[in-house]
Amino acid sequence: MNKHSLYLSTEAELSLNEMIEHTSKQWGKTELQRLKKRLKELFMVIKNNPYAFKTHEGNNQIRKAILLNAIAVYYKVNDHTIEVALFWDTRRDPDSLSL
C-alpha cells in the first residue's frame, strides 16, 4: 500500500495548538493524553487510506474527519502528500469556516 506523507499547514498548526491549550486548561492532563492518542490514530488512518472520509460539502478537494465529538479535521489529498488544513471546533458557527 502506498502511504502518503502527512503535514500540517500553518493554519492547522495554529488551530491544533489552540485546541491543545484549551483541552489542557479546561479538561486536564488525562483528556489531553486521550486527545493526543486519538490524533495519532486518526493520522494513521488518513495516511493509510486518505479517501476514507467524505469530502467537505463546500469544497470537494477537502475532506473532513471527526477527531472527537466537537473537533473536525479538514485535509487535502495531493499526489503523494496529505495537507492538514485546519482543526475546527464544530460548536463554532459553520458560516465562519473558511477553507
Buried (B, 14 or more C-beta within 10 A) or exposed (E): EEEBEBEBBEBBEEBBEEBBEEBEEEEEEEEBEEBEEBBEEBBEEBBEEBEEBEEBEEEEEBBBBEBBEEBBBBBBBEEEEBBBBBBBEBEEEEEEBEB
